[in-house]
Amino acid sequence: MNNNFQEIAREAARADQIFHIEDIQTLWSGYGKIMRYGLRGVDRERVVISA
C-alpha cells in the first residue's frame, strides 16, 4: 500500500501509528488486495483494508 493510502487509513482510524501485518488475499487477478493492518494509539488493535 502506498504511503498516502496508509496515512488516510491511519487518520480515518484516528490511530497514532498503522503498520502492515499480512496480506490476506489477492483479488481479481492482481487488481487489488485484502490486507490486515495493526493500529497503535486506539482501542482497536487491527483493521482489514481492501485496496
Secondary structure, DSSP 8 states (H G I E B T S, - for coil): --HHHHHHHHHHHT-SEEEEEEEEEEEGGGTEEEEEEEEESSS--EEEEE-
